Amino acid sequence: MESNLKYEKHLFICTNQRPENAPRPSCGEQHGLALVAAFKKAIKDKQLNIPIRAQRAGCLDLCEQGPTVVVYPEGVFYGNVQLEDVEEIVEEHIVNGKPLERLRLKFDNSVKS
C-alpha cells in the first residue's frame, strides 16, 4: 500500500516563546531552537533512508513539561527534552521504532462519565 504522506516520520519541536514574566514557562526559552537544529543534524548525520522532517512548532500546550517534542504518525510526546537526549530519541524511536520511555509523556485519554 502506497502512502500519500510526504513524510513517514515528522518531528515537531516546540519553540514557543512567551513574554517575559508570563505565568507559564515556554520551550523557546529552554533551548527550543537549539533542539530543532540538533534533531535536524542527528537525522542528517544518520543518513536515514526514510522521508523524515524535524521542524519547529508553536505551543504544544505542555509548557510545564517542556521542552516538548512530538513524533508523528505515532503521536508520541516527549517532555523535558534536553540537547543530550536528541541522539537517543533519533536512534531509539526513529531508527529502531521504539519510543524512548524515559522521556515519553503519557496521557489519560479515557472518557469519564
N, CA, C and O atoms as a printed pandas DataFrame, in Angstrom:
     atom_number atom_name residue_name chain_id  residue_number  x_coord  y_coord  z_coord
0              1         N          MET        A               1    0.841   -1.180    0.000
1              2        CA          MET        A               1    0.000    0.000    0.000
2              3         C          MET        A               1    0.882    1.237    0.000
3              4         O          MET        A               1    1.747    1.381    0.864
4              5         N          GLU        A               2    0.679    2.105   -0.931
5              6        CA          GLU        A               2    1.490    3.304   -1.045
6              7         C          GLU        A               2    0.895    4.414   -0.195
7              8         O          GLU        A               2   -0.313    4.644   -0.228
8              9         N          SER        A               3    1.732    5.097    0.559
9             10        CA          SER        A               3    1.281    6.181    1.417
10            11         C          SER        A               3    1.184    7.472    0.613
11            12         O          SER        A               3    1.972    7.706   -0.303
12            13         N          ASN        A               4    0.218    8.299    0.964
13            14        CA          ASN        A               4    0.122    9.596    0.325
14            15         C          ASN        A               4    0.744   10.683    1.189
15            16         O          ASN        A               4    0.600   11.870    0.898
16            17         N          LEU        A               5    1.438   10.279    2.254
17            18        CA          LEU        A               5    2.118   11.233    3.119
18            19         C          LEU        A               5    3.473   11.597    2.529
19            20         O          LEU        A               5    4.183   10.746    1.994
20            21         N          LYS        A               6    3.814   12.864    2.634
21            22        CA          LYS        A               6    5.122   13.300    2.146
22            23         C          LYS        A               6    6.240   12.757    3.045
23            24         O          LYS        A               6    7.322   12.419    2.565
24            25         N          TYR        A               7    5.969   12.678    4.339
25            26        CA          TYR        A               7    6.968   12.195    5.286
26            27         C          TYR        A               7    6.433   10.975    6.022
27            28         O          TYR        A               7    5.262   10.929    6.399
28            29         N          GLU        A               8    7.294    9.994    6.222
29            30        CA          GLU        A               8    6.912    8.836    7.037
30            31         C          GLU        A               8    6.979    9.179    8.516
31            32         O          GLU        A               8    6.189    8.671    9.312
32            33         N          LYS        A               9    7.909   10.030    8.882
33            34        CA          LYS        A               9    8.058   10.492   10.264
34            35         C          LYS        A               9    8.151   12.009   10.242
35            36         O          LYS        A               9    8.763   12.608    9.358
36            37         N          HIS        A              10    7.521   12.606   11.246
37            38        CA          HIS        A              10    7.533   14.062   11.343
38            39         C          HIS        A              10    7.709   14.418   12.813
39            40         O          HIS        A              10    6.912   14.007   13.656
40            41         N          LEU        A              11    8.749   15.179   13.116
41            42        CA          LEU        A              11    9.016   15.614   14.479
42            43         C          LEU        A              11    8.708   17.093   14.593
43            44         O          LEU        A              11    9.209   17.910   13.820
44            45         N          PHE        A              12    7.878   17.426   15.567
45            46        CA          PHE        A              12    7.566   18.821   15.845
46            47         C          PHE        A              12    8.188   19.166   17.189
47            48         O          PHE        A              12    7.920   18.508   18.194
48            49         N          ILE        A              13    9.021   20.200   17.201
49            50        CA          ILE        A              13    9.718   20.617   18.401
50            51         C          ILE        A              13    9.175   21.985   18.805
51            52         O          ILE        A              13    9.237   22.936   18.026
52            53         N          CYS        A              14    8.650   22.081   20.009
53            54        CA          CYS        A              14    8.064   23.340   20.451
54            55         C          CYS        A              14    9.155   24.397   20.603
55            56         O          CYS        A              14   10.179   24.174   21.249
56            57         N          THR        A              15    8.909   25.546   19.994
57            58        CA          THR        A              15    9.821   26.683   20.118
58            59         C          THR        A              15    9.060   27.921   20.581
59            60         O          THR        A              15    9.534   29.046   20.422
60            61         N          ASN        A              16    7.878   27.705   21.154
61            62        CA          ASN        A              16    7.060   28.828   21.579
62            63         C          ASN        A              16    7.821   29.714   22.563
63            64         O          ASN        A              16    8.503   29.226   23.464
64            65         N          GLN        A              17    7.690   31.003   22.374
65            66        CA          GLN        A              17    8.372   31.985   23.215
66            67         C          GLN        A              17    7.317   32.888   23.839
67            68         O          GLN        A              17    6.637   33.631   23.131
68            69         N          ARG        A              18    7.179   32.830   25.143
69            70        CA          ARG        A              18    6.226   33.689   25.849
70            71         C          ARG        A              18    6.912   34.986   26.267
71            72         O          ARG        A              18    8.138   35.049   26.362
72            73         N          PRO        A              19    6.116   36.008   26.514
73            74        CA          PRO        A              19    6.693   37.262   27.011
74            75         C          PRO        A              19    7.348   37.053   28.379
75            76         O          PRO        A              19    6.990   36.138   29.120
76            77         N          GLU        A              20    8.289   37.898   28.689
77            78        CA          GLU        A              20    8.950   37.844   29.988
78            79         C          GLU        A              20    7.893   37.980   31.089
79            80         O          GLU        A              20    6.930   38.731   30.936
80            81         N          ASN        A              21    8.069   37.277   32.162
81            82        CA          ASN        A              21    7.157   37.267   33.313
82            83         C          ASN        A              21    5.807   36.628   33.011
83            84         O          ASN        A              21    4.842   36.872   33.736
84            85         N          ALA        A              22    5.713   35.822   31.967
85            86        CA          ALA        A              22    4.470   35.106   31.677
86            87         C          ALA        A              22    4.220   34.094   32.785
87            88         O          ALA        A              22    5.171   33.608   33.399
88            89         N          PRO        A              23    2.957   33.766   33.053
89            90        CA          PRO        A              23    2.665   32.826   34.149
90            91         C          PRO        A              23    3.083   31.384   33.865
91            92         O          PRO        A              23    3.220   30.590   34.795
92            93         N          ARG        A              24    3.285   31.038   32.610
93            94        CA          ARG        A              24    3.705   29.675   32.259
94            95         C          ARG        A              24    5.077   29.734   31.597
95            96         O          ARG        A              24    5.414   30.728   30.955
96            97         N          PRO        A              25    5.866   28.680   31.750
97            98        CA          PRO        A              25    7.171   28.632   31.071
98            99         C          PRO        A              25    6.984   28.449   29.565
99           100         O          PRO        A              25    5.882   28.170   29.094
100          101         N          SER        A              26    8.066   28.609   28.827
101          102        CA          SER        A              26    7.976   28.362   27.385
102          103         C          SER        A              26    9.193   27.587   26.913
103          104         O          SER        A              26   10.313   27.806   27.374
104          105         N          CYS        A              27    8.946   26.676   25.984
105          106        CA          CYS        A              27   10.002   25.807   25.466
106          107         C          CYS        A              27   11.069   26.604   24.729
107          108         O          CYS        A              27   12.247   26.249   24.755
108          109         N          GLY        A              28   10.651   27.682   24.072
109          110        CA          GLY        A              28   11.607   28.503   23.333
110          111         C          GLY        A              28   12.691   29.080   24.220
111          112         O          GLY        A              28   13.837   29.227   23.796
112          113         N          GLU        A              29   12.335   29.402   25.433
113          114        CA          GLU        A              29   13.321   29.919   26.382
114          115         C          GLU        A              29   14.265   28.825   26.849
115          116         O          GLU        A              29   15.372   29.105   27.307
116          117         N          GLN        A              30   13.828   27.586   26.732
117          118        CA          GLN        A              30   14.610   26.447   27.210
118          119         C          GLN        A              30   15.259   25.698   26.050
119          120         O          GLN        A              30   15.217   24.468   26.011
120          121         N          HIS        A              31   15.847   26.411   25.121
121          122        CA          HIS        A              31   16.601   25.860   24.002
122          123         C          HIS        A              31   15.769   25.165   22.931
123          124         O          HIS        A              31   16.232   24.198   22.328
124          125         N          GLY        A              32   14.558   25.636   22.685
125          126        CA          GLY        A              32   13.717   25.045   21.651
126          127         C          GLY        A              32   14.365   25.076   20.269
127          128         O          GLY        A              32   14.377   24.065   19.567
128          129         N          LEU        A              33   14.904   26.231   19.874
129          130        CA          LEU        A              33   15.535   26.329   18.546
130          131         C          LEU        A              33   16.801   25.489   18.462
131          132         O          LEU        A              33   17.106   24.929   17.410
132          133         N          ALA        A              34   17.534   25.398   19.554
133          134        CA          ALA        A              34   18.730   24.553   19.563
134          135         C          ALA        A              34   18.336   23.081   19.398
135          136         O          ALA        A              34   19.063   22.313   18.768
136          137         N          LEU        A              35   17.199   22.688   19.955
137          138        CA          LEU        A              35   16.719   21.318   19.780
138          139         C          LEU        A              35   16.364   21.045   18.322
139          140         O          LEU        A              35   16.674   19.975   17.799
140          141         N          VAL        A              36   15.719   22.001   17.664
141          142        CA          VAL        A              36   15.382   21.828   16.247
142          143         C          VAL        A              36   16.658   21.574   15.449
143          144         O          VAL        A              36   16.721   20.635   14.656
144          145         N          ALA        A              37   17.661   22.401   15.658
145          146        CA          ALA        A              37   18.934   22.250   14.944
146          147         C          ALA        A              37   19.584   20.910   15.258
147          148         O          ALA        A              37   20.127   20.260   14.365
148          149         N          ALA        A              38   19.534   20.491   16.519
149          150        CA          ALA        A              38   20.151   19.219   16.916
150          151         C          ALA        A              38   19.430   18.028   16.281
151          152         O          ALA        A              38   20.080   17.081   15.838
152          153         N          PHE        A              39   18.103   18.063   16.232
153          154        CA          PHE        A              39   17.362   16.979   15.586
154          155         C          PHE        A              39   17.664   16.937   14.095
155          156         O          PHE        A              39   17.873   15.858   13.540
156          157         N          LYS        A              40   17.690   18.083   13.443
157          158        CA          LYS        A              40   17.995   18.113   12.008
158          159         C          LYS        A              40   19.384   17.541   11.743
159          160         O          LYS        A              40   19.574   16.773   10.800
160          161         N          LYS        A              41   20.347   17.913   12.572
161          162        CA          LYS        A              41   21.716   17.423   12.400
162          163         C          LYS        A              41   21.787   15.911   12.640
163          164         O          LYS        A              41   22.418   15.189   11.867
164          165         N          ALA        A              42   21.147   15.434   13.701
165          166        CA          ALA        A              42   21.175   13.998   14.023
166          167         C          ALA        A              42   20.548   13.182   12.900
167          168         O          ALA        A              42   21.059   12.121   12.543
168          169         N          ILE        A              43   19.457   13.668   12.350
169          170        CA          ILE        A              43   18.792   12.961   11.250
170          171         C          ILE        A              43   19.671   12.958   10.008
171          172         O          ILE        A              43   19.804   11.936    9.333
172          173         N          LYS        A              44   20.267   14.100    9.711
173          174        CA          LYS        A              44   21.152   14.190    8.537
174          175         C          LYS        A              44   22.375   13.288    8.714
175          176         O          LYS        A              44   22.771   12.585    7.785
176          177         N          ASP        A              45   22.967   13.312    9.903
177          178        CA          ASP        A              45   24.168   12.512   10.170
178          179         C          ASP        A              45   23.891   11.009   10.040
179          180         O          ASP        A              45   24.776   10.249    9.644
180          181         N          LYS        A              46   22.677   10.581   10.369
181          182        CA          LYS        A              46   22.333    9.155   10.291
182          183         C          LYS        A              46   22.050    8.707    8.857
183          184         O          LYS        A              46   22.006    7.509    8.577
184          185         N          GLN        A              47   21.861    9.659    7.956
185          186        CA          GLN        A              47   21.568    9.358    6.544
186          187         C          GLN        A              47   20.453    8.321    6.435
187          188         O          GLN        A              47   20.611    7.282    5.793
188          189         N          LEU        A              48   19.341    8.619    7.064
189          190        CA          LEU        A              48   18.210    7.699    7.087
190          191         C          LEU        A              48   17.581    7.564    5.708
191          192         O          LEU        A              48   17.539    8.518    4.932
192          193         N          ASN        A              49   17.100    6.381    5.423
193          194        CA          ASN        A              49   16.501    6.098    4.117
194          195         C          ASN        A              49   14.976    6.220    4.145
195          196         O          ASN        A              49   14.282    5.543    3.386
196          197         N          ILE        A              50   14.465    7.074    5.010
197          198        CA          ILE        A              50   13.029    7.317    5.045
198          199         C          ILE        A              50   12.797    8.814    4.940
199          200         O          ILE        A              50   13.622    9.607    5.395
200          201         N          PRO        A              51   11.678    9.206    4.342
201          202        CA          PRO        A              51   11.369   10.631    4.315
202          203         C          PRO        A              51   10.968   11.091    5.715
203          204         O          PRO        A              51    9.969   10.633    6.269
204          205         N          ILE        A              52   11.756   11.995    6.272
205          206        CA          ILE        A              52   11.559   12.452    7.646
206          207         C          ILE        A              52   11.829   13.950    7.711
207          208         O          ILE        A              52   12.660   14.481    6.975
208          209         N          ARG        A              53   11.117   14.611    8.599
209          210        CA          ARG        A              53   11.314   16.047    8.769
210          211         C          ARG        A              53   11.235   16.383   10.244
211          212         O          ARG        A              53   10.369   15.885   10.964
212          213         N          ALA        A              54   12.146   17.230   10.684
213          214        CA          ALA        A              54   12.110   17.808   12.024
214          215         C          ALA        A              54   11.918   19.304   11.834
215          216         O          ALA        A              54   12.621   19.932   11.042
216          217         N          GLN        A              55   10.968   19.868   12.557
217          218        CA          GLN        A              55   10.720   21.296   12.385
218          219         C          GLN        A              55   10.201   21.912   13.668
219          220         O          GLN        A              55    9.701   21.228   14.561
220          221         N          ARG        A              56   10.334   23.219   13.729
221          222        CA          ARG        A              56    9.834   23.922   14.903
222          223         C          ARG        A              56    8.320   24.010   14.839
223          224         O          ARG        A              56    7.712   24.008   13.769
224          225         N          ALA        A              57    7.743   24.085   16.018
225          226        CA          ALA        A              57    6.290   24.180   16.136
226          227         C          ALA        A              57    5.959   25.250   17.166
227          228         O          ALA        A              57    6.789   25.624   17.995
228          229         N          GLY        A              58    4.744   25.725   17.091
229          230        CA          GLY        A              58    4.244   26.621   18.124
230          231         C          GLY        A              58    3.926   25.811   19.368
231          232         O          GLY        A              58    4.335   24.657   19.501
232          233         N          CYS        A              59    3.208   26.422   20.254
233          234        CA          CYS        A              59    2.907   25.813   21.542
234          235         C          CYS        A              59    2.177   24.484   21.385
235          236         O          CYS        A              59    1.190   24.385   20.656
236          237         N          LEU        A              60    2.677   23.466   22.081
237          238        CA          LEU        A              60    2.042   22.153   22.118
238          239         C          LEU        A              60    1.190   22.010   23.377
239          240         O          LEU        A              60    0.635   20.942   23.636
240          241         N          ASP        A              61    1.087   23.085   24.157
241          242        CA          ASP        A              61    0.264   23.174   25.365
242          243         C          ASP        A              61    0.663   22.175   26.444
243          244         O          ASP        A              61   -0.182   21.661   27.178
244          245         N          LEU        A              62    1.948   21.912   26.526
245          246        CA          LEU        A              62    2.502   21.069   27.586
246          247         C          LEU        A              62    3.663   21.823   28.244
247          248         O          LEU        A              62    4.701   21.242   28.564
248          249         N          CYS        A              63    3.462   23.109   28.431
249          250        CA          CYS        A              63    4.520   24.036   28.825
250          251         C          CYS        A              63    5.271   23.616   30.083
251          252         O          CYS        A              63    6.494   23.738   30.145
252          253         N          GLU        A              64    4.557   23.127   31.072
253          254        CA          GLU        A              64    5.197   22.749   32.332
254          255         C          GLU        A              64    6.040   21.492   32.196
255          256         O          GLU        A              64    6.788   21.146   33.110
256          257         N          GLN        A              65    5.930   20.809   31.071
257          258        CA          GLN        A              65    6.694   19.583   30.843
258          259         C          GLN        A              65    7.717   19.762   29.737
259          260         O          GLN        A              65    8.285   18.786   29.248
260          261         N          GLY        A              66    7.952   20.996   29.345
261          262        CA          GLY        A              66    8.827   21.278   28.214
262          263         C          GLY        A              66   10.277   21.295   28.586
263          264         O          GLY        A              66   10.644   21.213   29.758
264          265         N          PRO        A              67   11.087   21.401   27.580
265          266        CA          PRO        A              67   10.780   21.456   26.165
266          267         C          PRO        A              67   10.142   20.154   25.676
267          268         O          PRO        A              67   10.532   19.058   26.080
268          269         N          THR        A              68    9.147   20.308   24.793
269          270        CA          THR        A              68    8.415   19.153   24.309
270          271         C          THR        A              68    8.637   18.910   22.820
271          272         O          THR        A              68    8.886   19.826   22.036
272          273         N          VAL        A              69    8.533   17.628   22.471
273          274        CA          VAL        A              69    8.696   17.159   21.091
274          275         C          VAL        A              69    7.602   16.127   20.857
275          276         O          VAL        A              69    7.303   15.330   21.746
276          277         N          VAL        A              70    7.000   16.134   19.669
277          278        CA          VAL        A              70    6.034   15.103   19.317
278          279         C          VAL        A              70    6.456   14.474   17.999
279          280         O          VAL        A              70    6.860   15.171   17.069
280          281         N          VAL        A              71    6.358   13.149   17.926
281          282        CA          VAL        A              71    6.730   12.397   16.726
282          283         C          VAL        A              71    5.465   11.792   16.119
283          284         O          VAL        A              71    4.722   11.064   16.776
284          285         N          TYR        A              72    5.248   12.115   14.855
285          286        CA          TYR        A              72    4.119   11.542   14.110
286          287         C          TYR        A              72    4.643   10.653   13.018
287          288         O          TYR        A              72    5.727   10.915   12.497
288          289         N          PRO        A              73    3.919    9.600   12.640
289          290        CA          PRO        A              73    2.484    9.439   12.821
290          291         C          PRO        A              73    2.083    8.803   14.149
291          292         O          PRO        A              73    0.889    8.686   14.423
292          293         N          GLU        A              74    3.029    8.392   14.977
293          294        CA          GLU        A              74    2.686    7.698   16.220
294          295         C          GLU        A              74    1.995    8.605   17.239
295          296         O          GLU        A              74    1.209    8.126   18.056
296          297         N          GLY        A              75    2.274    9.887   17.199
297          298        CA          GLY        A              75    1.710   10.795   18.186
298          299         C          GLY        A              75    2.349   10.638   19.551
299          300         O          GLY        A              75    1.695   10.829   20.576
300          301         N          VAL        A              76    3.632   10.289   19.564
301          302        CA          VAL        A              76    4.363   10.117   20.822
302          303         C          VAL        A              76    4.934   11.468   21.237
303          304         O          VAL        A              76    5.653   12.116   20.477
304          305         N          PHE        A              77    4.597   11.881   22.465
305          306        CA          PHE        A              77    5.088   13.137   23.017
306          307         C          PHE        A              77    6.236   12.863   23.969
307          308         O          PHE        A              77    6.200   11.913   24.751
308          309         N          TYR        A              78    7.255   13.705   23.894
309          310        CA          TYR        A              78    8.384   13.658   24.831
310          311         C          TYR        A              78    8.437   14.963   25.597
311          312         O          TYR        A              78    8.173   16.033   25.048
312          313         N          GLY        A              79    8.783   14.863   26.879
313          314        CA          GLY        A              79    8.872   16.050   27.719
314          315         C          GLY        A              79   10.241   16.207   28.341
315          316         O          GLY        A              79   11.002   15.250   28.476
316          317         N          ASN        A              80   10.537   17.448   28.720
317          318        CA          ASN        A              80   11.819   17.808   29.335
318          319         C          ASN        A              80   12.986   17.333   28.475
319          320         O          ASN        A              80   13.974   16.806   28.984
320          321         N          VAL        A              81   12.857   17.527   27.170
321          322        CA          VAL        A              81   13.888   17.078   26.234
322          323         C          VAL        A              81   15.088   18.024   26.300
323          324         O          VAL        A              81   14.959   19.240   26.160
324          325         N          GLN        A              82   16.239   17.431   26.515
325          326        CA          GLN        A              82   17.491   18.179   26.576
326          327         C          GLN        A              82   18.323   17.870   25.333
327          328         O          GLN        A              82   18.078   16.880   24.643
328          329         N          LEU        A              83   19.292   18.711   25.059
329          330        CA          LEU        A              83   20.129   18.513   23.874
330          331         C          LEU        A              83   20.805   17.147   23.884
331          332         O          LEU        A              83   20.976   16.533   22.831
332          333         N          GLU        A              84   21.184   16.674   25.051
333          334        CA          GLU        A              84   21.860   15.370   25.133
334          335         C          GLU        A              84   20.909   14.196   24.893
335          336         O          GLU        A              84   21.363   13.058   24.772
336          337         N          ASP        A              85   19.599   14.448   24.823
337          338        CA          ASP        A              85   18.611   13.393   24.561
338          339         C          ASP        A              85   18.342   13.175   23.074
339          340         O          ASP        A              85   17.773   12.151   22.698
340          341         N          VAL        A              86   18.735   14.107   22.238
341          342        CA          VAL        A              86   18.380   14.081   20.821
342          343         C          VAL        A              86   18.872   12.811   20.137
343          344         O          VAL        A              86   18.089   12.127   19.479
344          345         N          GLU        A              87   20.144   12.486   20.278
345          346        CA          GLU        A              87   20.703   11.299   19.622
346          347         C          GLU        A              87   19.963   10.030   20.042
347          348         O          GLU        A              87   19.695    9.156   19.218
348          349         N          GLU        A              88   19.638    9.940   21.327
349          350        CA          GLU        A              88   18.963    8.745   21.830
350          351         C          GLU        A              88   17.539    8.643   21.273
351          352         O          GLU        A              88   17.094    7.549   20.923
352          353         N          ILE        A              89   16.828    9.753   21.187
353          354        CA          ILE        A              89   15.483    9.738   20.610
354          355         C          ILE        A              89   15.540    9.320   19.147
355          356         O          ILE        A              89   14.742    8.495   18.704
356          357         N          VAL        A              90   16.477    9.885   18.400
357          358        CA          VAL        A              90   16.598    9.531   16.981
358          359         C          VAL        A              90   16.957    8.057   16.835
359          360         O          VAL        A              90   16.354    7.356   16.022
360          361         N          GLU        A              91   17.915    7.581   17.598
361          362        CA          GLU        A              91   18.348    6.192   17.487
362          363         C          GLU        A              91   17.239    5.223   17.902
363          364         O          GLU        A              91   16.915    4.289   17.169
364          365         N          GLU        A              92   16.669    5.451   19.067
365          366        CA          GLU        A              92   15.677    4.502   19.587
366          367         C          GLU        A              92   14.340    4.594   18.857
367          368         O          GLU        A              92   13.802    3.580   18.414
368          369         N          HIS        A              93   13.808    5.802   18.734
369          370        CA          HIS        A              93   12.471    5.942   18.173
370          371         C          HIS        A              93   12.470    5.921   16.645
371          372         O          HIS        A              93   11.712    5.172   16.030
372          373         N          ILE        A              94   13.309    6.734   16.046
373          374        CA          ILE        A              94   13.270    6.864   14.587
374          375         C          ILE        A              94   13.935    5.657   13.916
375          376         O          ILE        A              94   13.352    5.070   13.004
376          377         N          VAL        A              95   15.123    5.283   14.341
377          378        CA          VAL        A              95   15.853    4.183   13.707
378          379         C          VAL        A              95   15.286    2.824   14.127
379          380         O          VAL        A              95   15.003    1.978   13.279
380          381         N          ASN        A              96   15.120    2.616   15.450
381          382        CA          ASN        A              96   14.702    1.308   15.949
382          383         C          ASN        A              96   13.189    1.151   16.124
383          384         O          ASN        A              96   12.711    0.048   16.388
384          385         N          GLY        A              97   12.440    2.234   15.980
385          386        CA          GLY        A              97   10.988    2.151   16.071
386          387         C          GLY        A              97   10.435    1.926   17.468
387          388         O          GLY        A              97    9.301    1.472   17.621
388          389         N          LYS        A              98   11.232    2.241   18.496
389          390        CA          LYS        A              98   10.796    2.044   19.879
390          391         C          LYS        A              98   10.814    3.378   20.602
391          392         O          LYS        A              98   11.888    3.937   20.827
392          393         N          PRO        A              99    9.651    3.904   20.974
393          394        CA          PRO        A              99    9.642    5.168   21.709
394          395         C          PRO        A              99   10.523    5.091   22.959
395          396         O          PRO        A              99   10.615    4.056   23.619
396          397         N          LEU        A             100   11.151    6.194   23.249
397          398        CA          LEU        A             100   12.055    6.299   24.395
398          399         C          LEU        A             100   11.214    6.537   25.652
399          400         O          LEU        A             100   10.757    7.651   25.908
400          401         N          GLU        A             101   11.021    5.481   26.421
401          402        CA          GLU        A             101   10.079    5.522   27.541
402          403         C          GLU        A             101   10.474    6.505   28.639
403          404         O          GLU        A             101    9.593    7.078   29.282
404          405         N          ARG        A             102   11.751    6.718   28.871
405          406        CA          ARG        A             102   12.147    7.573   29.989
406          407         C          ARG        A             102   11.748    9.035   29.794
407          408         O          ARG        A             102   11.659    9.779   30.771
408          409         N          LEU        A             103   11.506    9.461   28.557
409          410        CA          LEU        A             103   11.081   10.839   28.296
410          411         C          LEU        A             103    9.640   10.931   27.789
411          412         O          LEU        A             103    9.102   12.027   27.629
412          413         N          ARG        A             104    9.033    9.800   27.542
413          414        CA          ARG        A             104    7.698    9.769   26.954
414          415         C          ARG        A             104    6.661   10.305   27.937
415          416         O          ARG        A             104    6.640    9.930   29.110
416          417         N          LEU        A             105    5.812   11.179   27.440
417          418        CA          LEU        A             105    4.704   11.691   28.241
418          419         C          LEU        A             105    3.508   10.780   28.003
419          420         O          LEU        A             105    3.190   10.427   26.867
420          421         N          LYS        A             106    2.865   10.415   29.076
421          422        CA          LYS        A             106    1.699    9.544   28.979
422          423         C          LYS        A             106    0.473   10.343   29.406
423          424         O          LYS        A             106    0.513   11.104   30.372
424          425         N          PHE        A             107   -0.603   10.155   28.674
425          426        CA          PHE        A             107   -1.830   10.883   28.939
426          427         C          PHE        A             107   -2.961    9.916   29.209
427          428         O          PHE        A             107   -3.031    8.839   28.617
428          429         N          ASP        A             108   -3.837   10.307   30.102
429          430        CA          ASP        A             108   -5.030    9.513   30.380
430          431         C          ASP        A             108   -6.133   10.041   29.469
431          432         O          ASP        A             108   -6.755   11.063   29.761
432          433         N          ASN        A             109   -6.366    9.344   28.377
433          434        CA          ASN        A             109   -7.375    9.764   27.402
434          435         C          ASN        A             109   -8.705    9.051   27.599
435          436         O          ASN        A             109   -9.578    9.092   26.731
436          437         N          SER        A             110   -8.851    8.402   28.743
437          438        CA          SER        A             110  -10.103    7.687   28.976
438          439         C          SER        A             110  -11.248    8.674   29.161
439          440         O          SER        A             110  -11.067    9.775   29.681
440          441         N          VAL        A             111  -12.414    8.257   28.726
441          442        CA          VAL        A             111  -13.606    9.092   28.838
442          443         C          VAL        A             111  -14.246    8.808   30.189
443          444         O          VAL        A             111  -14.521    7.663   30.545
444          445         N          LYS        A             112  -14.469    9.872   30.919
445          446        CA          LYS        A             112  -15.107    9.726   32.236
446          447         C          LYS        A             112  -16.571   10.065   32.072
447          448         O          LYS        A             112  -16.920   11.051   31.422
448          449         N          SER        A             113  -17.446    9.232   32.672
449          450        CA          SER        A             113  -18.890    9.511   32.555
450          451         C          SER        A             113  -19.467    9.931   33.887
451          452         O          SER        A             113  -20.663   10.206   33.982
